[in-house]
Amino acid sequence: MKIFILSPQKRVSGGPELAHQLCSAINRLTGVKAYMSYVNLESPYNIVSDADTPEQYKLYNVPVFSDINEIDRPENVVIFPEGLTYSLNNFSFSKKVLWWMSVDNYIESTKEKNLSYIKSEVSLHLYQSYYAMDYVNKVLPGVKGLYLSDYINDEHGKFIYPAELRQNLALYNPAKGYEELKPLMEKANWLKWVPLTGLNISQIILMMQAGKVYVDFGNHPGKDRIPREAAANGCCVITNKKGSAAYAKDVPIPEEYKFESPSQSLDELDKLLHEICDNFALHQNNFADYRKFISKEKENFETDTIKFIERLKQES
């Protein structure tokens, strides 16, 4: 048995990084050989010949393979992210595993039109979040599945800048939930709002170490990385209750930092931001359990990876 993990060609984001993390973990921790295979995002969603690993993921030291005839064999396993379900029909013989990393993105891109095909073709489902697990169990009742989440880059949380030296900076991701966040930015204009865009990992860590709070009113289509990165670097985190943020097992922060309807809670949010900035060490300590949760994710991921491989061996 060999394992081939599909990822969009040249795509650099949370999902592709997770795919490379899994490939690396399988090769390090098990006797099974795993490879990355990169897919063209235009129809017919074929594997690209001679594609190279994106520079950002070369640290995972993963082998790349592109010969579809060698991949598509009955003894092999192909892992598809939920964003590449249209690639399923390119494989006729190999065992298919679908990894649900971003539920909302799947719904948006497919309008759920291929669910029946997925149910007939996929032998095992992997869940990056409990939000994804609930979704799949709802729309595809009775399918086999395993929890296999992820972990953030090891560079985050190596140190935490002292609370008393931090500035009144509120960090946010302009690519997610900006329209929801904008009224709060106008209300709390006494804060300096810093978009996390156009930065490399060292610059992101520097901003997270300097700031006090990260605010995310996006859709949370999976267990998002940036809130965890911010918390690991010592920020307080404020979210809405969309997607995985509604699940305490996915985003285990105190309820006082989660808001059902941010646009209807601007006064309450402004008050909380003042309290965080004025009593930062106290609020930062409220995220100690979340930081412990995040620090154990790599170990848990490796344990779950081994369980996944053992499951494949049992069913082969």
N, C-alpha and C positions, 0 to 999 in steps of 0.2 A: 504493500500500500504506500502510495505517495500522495501528498496533499498539495493542491495548487490553490492559492488564494488570489482572487481577482481584485483588482483595484483600477480606478479610472487612470488613464495615462496622464502624466504630468500634473495630477491634482494634488495640491498640498492643503490638507485640512484635517480635522480630527479623525474622520473615518479612515482615510488612507493611512494615517499614522498608526491607528489601531491595527489595521491589517498587517503592517510591517512588524508591529510589536508581537502579534500572534505568530507570524512566520519565524521570527527570531526565537520566541519562547519554545515552539515545537522543536526546532533544531537543537536548542540548548538542553532541553529537559527530557526529551523522549528519544527513542530509537527510530522514530519515523522521520523521513526526509520531507521538508516543506519548501515550496518555491512561491515566489511572487509571479503573477502574470498580469500584464497591463492591457486594459481594454479601451478600444476606441468608443467614445461617447456618441458617435453618430451611427445610425443604422448601417449594417446589421450587427453592430456591437461586438465586433470580432476582437480576438486577441491580437495585439500589435507585435509584429516581428521586430526583433532587435531593439526593443524599448529598454531604456536604462532607468535605474532607480533614481527618483528625484534626489537632488543633492542633500536636502534636509533629512532624508531617511537613510542615507548611506551608513550612518552610525550603527544601524541595526544589522549590517553585514549579511544581507539576505541574498540567496541565489535567485536568478531570474530565468524563467523558462517560457517558451512561446509556441512550441510545436503542438498544435491542437491534436494531431493524430496520436502523439505519445501521451497527451494529457487525458484524452477522452477514452479511457479504458475501464472496464468493469471493476478492476481492483483499486482504482484511484478515487480520491475524494476532491471535489471542487467546492470551494467556499465562495459564495456570492454575497456581497453586501446588498442590502435591500434596494439600493440605488441602481443595481445592475440586474434586476429581475428579467429585463428584456434579453439578457444574454443566456438565459436558461435554455432556450430552444436551440442553442448552438452546440449543445452537448447531449449525446444520445445514450451513452453507455456508462459514464462515470456516476458515482454517487453524488447527489447534490445536497449541500448544506447551505442554508440561508441565514445570514447574520443580520439581525435587526438592530441597527445602530441609530437610525433616525426615522422614526415612525412618520412624522409629519411630512418629511421630504418624500417618502414613498407615496403617501396619499396624494400629495400635490402633483407629483410627476406622472402617476399612473391612473389617478382617480379611482383606484382600487379595482380596475377593470380585469386584472389578471389573477385575482385571488384563487379562483377555481383551478386555474392552471398551476399556480404555485402549490396548491394542496396536493395535486396529483403528481407533481414532479419532485418536490423536496422531501427528503427522507428525515431530515433533522433540522430544527430551528434553534438558533442561538440568540440569547437576549442580552443586549448591552445594558438594559435598564429594566426595572420592574414595570415601568410604564409600557415598555415594548412587550413584556411578557403578558400583561393584561390585555393589550390590544390584540395580540396574536391569538390568545385563548378565546377572545370574543369573536373575531372574524374568521378564525380557522379552528373551530372547536375540535378537540381530539387529536391534534397533531403532537408529535414528539418534540420535546424541547429541553434545552439546558441553559442555565444562567452563565454567561461569560461576558464580563464587563471589560474594564480597561484600567489604565492608570496614567497619571500625568507624567510629564518629563521629569527625570530625576533632578534636574537643575533647580526646580521650584522647591522652596522651603528648606534649602540648605542652611539658611540663617534667617532670623527675623529681626529687622531693624527696630531699635528701641521705640517704645510707644511715645515717649516724651519728645522724640525728635521728628516725628512724622508731621506732615503738613495737612491742611484741610483740603485734601484732594479727593474728588469723587470720580472713580474710573467707570467707564462703560464701553460696550462694544457697539459702535454705530451701525454694524451690519445686522443687528438683531434687536428688535423692539424699540427702535429710535422714536417712532411716532408716539408710542406709549410713554416713553421717558421724557419727551420734550416738555410737556406741561410741568413736570417736576423740576426740570432744569431751569425753567423760567421762574417757578415759585422759589426755589432754593438758589437764587442767583448770587447769594453771598458765598457759595462754595465755588471752587474752581473745578470745572468739569473737564476731564481729560479723556479723549477718545483713544482706545487702544487699537490704533490702525497704523500701518506702515512701519511697524517696529519689529526688530528681530527679538529672539528670545531673551537676550541679555538686557535689552532696552525695556521689554515688558516687565521683567523681574525688577529692574530698577524703579519703574513707576509704581509697581505693586508694593515695593518695600517703602516707598516714600509716601504713599497715600494711606487713607484711613478706611475707605469704603468702596465697594464695587456694587453697582446697581444693574440688575438684569431683568428687563421686562419683556424678553423675547418669548418664543414659543416653546423652548426647551424640548426639542423633538427627540432627544436622547439625554443621557446623563452628561450634560455639557462639561467641557474641560475648563473654560475660563473661570467660572465661579470657584472651582476647586483650586485652580492655580492662584487666584487672588487670596483665598482663605489660607492656603499653604504658606503664602508669603506674608501673612499677618493681617490682611484686611478683614473688615466686617463685610458681610454679604447680605444684600437685600434683593428679594425676588418677588415675582408675582406667583400665581398658582396654576400656571399653564403647564401642560405636558408633564415631564418628569419632576418639575418643581413642586407639583401637587403631592408627590410621593415622599413620605418621610424616609423610606429606605434608599431613595435615590439622592435626595438633597436633605440630609438630616441636620438642618439648622433650626434653632428655636422659632416657634410659630410667630413670635413678635416681629420677626424680620421677613415674614411672608405676607403678601397682600393680595386678597382676592380680586379687588378692582382698584388698581393704583390711581386711576384718573378720578375716582370718587374719594380718595383718601389722601389728597395732597397736603392738607393741614397736618394730618397724623404723620405722614412721611417726613414733612419738613421738621416737625418736632423731633422725630427719631434721629434725623440727620444731625440736628443741633446737639442732641444728647450724646450721640456717638463722638462727635468732634470735641465736645466739652469734657467728656468722661471716657476717653478712648480706651484706656487700659482696662476699665471695667467691662466695656462692651466686647473688646477683643477677647477677653477671657471667656465670654459666652460661646466662643467658637472653638474652644480647646478640644471638645469632643469631635467636632467636625474635622479638625486638623489631624487628630488621631485616626479617624476613619480614613482620611485621604492617605495617610502615611502607610496604612496597611494594604492599600489597594494593589500594589505590585505583587506582594506576597500572595494575596488572594487570587489575583489573576493567574499567577503561575500554577497555583494549586488547581484552579478550575480548568486550566489548559491541559494538565495531566489527566484530569477526570474526563475531559472531552475526548482525548486520544484513546483512553481506555474504553470509553463507550463505543468509539468507532471500531476498535479491535473486536469487541464483543459482538458487534452486529455485522462484521464483515464475513 
